[in-house]
Amino acid sequence: MTPELRNAITQGRLDNYTAIMRTTIFTLTGVAAVIELGPGGYSAPLTMLVVTTCAYGILAGGVALDDVTNLRESMDDDTANSAYGRAALSRNLPMLKMTSAVLLGLVGLAELFAIFT
């Protein structure tokens, strides 16, 4: 794999991660608005939308970050020894993956709590 191809794939996967998180946050914001402005009470479709949105964000976001981690580790020596390479290798992507998953899970639980109460 050429460095240019690896960089293009990495940028594409980072763009995918950004789109996944944006879609997830906007959807959860919309659900929160429905919960706040809606008639109240339990709603099975709303419950499933929260669960599905959180699962999508956690799973798809995690896969995108795993791909970026794998691409980062396949960096050639010249790129790895550059200022960019050293900075890219120093990023804690597993912590970003875990933090994203935990925060999305907590938002999902908060919305489920609001639906059930």
N, C-alpha and C positions, 0 to 999 in steps of 0.2 A: 504494500500500500504506500503510495507516495505521500509525502507530508501535506501536499495541497489537498489531496483527496481526504485524508484523515481530518484535516482542519475543516473542510467543507462539511463532512459528516458530523463532526463535533458541533459545529455551529448550528447545523440543522436540528440536531437532537436538543441542543439548548433552547432553540426557538420552539421546538415541540414542548419542552418542559414549561416554558413561559406560557404558551397557549393553553396547556392543560391546567396550570394553576389559575390563569385568568378565567377560563371557563368555569372551573370549580368555584372560585370565589364569587363570581357574578351569579351563578346559580344559587349558591347558599345565601347570598344577599337577597335574591328574589324570594327565596323560601322564607327568609326572616321577615321580609315585608308582608308576605301573605299571612304569616303567623300573627304579626302585630296588627295588621289592618283587617284581617279576616274575621269571620264570625266566632272563632274560637271552637274549642272542642276537638276531639280526636278525628283525624283524617288519615285513612289508610294510604291513599295515593300520596299525600304529602310526606308521610312517614317513609314510604318506599323511595320517594324522590331524594330525601335526605340521605338514606342509606346508600342508594345507588351513586349519588354525587360524591359522597365521601369515599366510597370504594373506588370509583373512577379516578379521583384525584390521588389517592394513596397508591393504587396499583400502577396506573399509567405514568404518574410522576416518578415513581420508584424505578420503573423500567427505563425511562428516559435517563435518569441519573446513573443507573447501572451501566448503560451504554456509554455515557460520557466518561465514567470511571475507566471502563475498559479501553476506550479510545485514548484516554490520557496516558494510560500505562503502556500503550504501544507506541509512544512518542519516540522518534529517532534520537540518537545521541546529540546531534547538533542542536535540535530544537530544545531538548531537555536541558541543555547547558546554557541556553539563552536566558535573558531576563524573563521573557514570557514563560518559557518552560519551567523555570524554577518557581515562578509564582503559581502557575497552573498546577504543578505537582504539590505545592504546599497547601492547596485548598482541601478542606476536610469535607469531601462530598458525602461520605457515609453519615456524618453528623447532620448535613443539610437534609438528606433523605429521611433520617429519623425525626428531625425537628418538623419537617413538613408533614410527615405522617401523623405525628402526635398532635400537632396543632389542628390539622383537618379533622382528626378523630374527636378532639375536644369540641370543636365547633359543631360537629355532627351530634355529639351527645347533648350539647346545650340546646340545639334546635329540637331534638327528640324530647328533651325534658319539657320544653315550651309547648310542644304539641300535646304531650300527655297530661299536662296540668291545666 
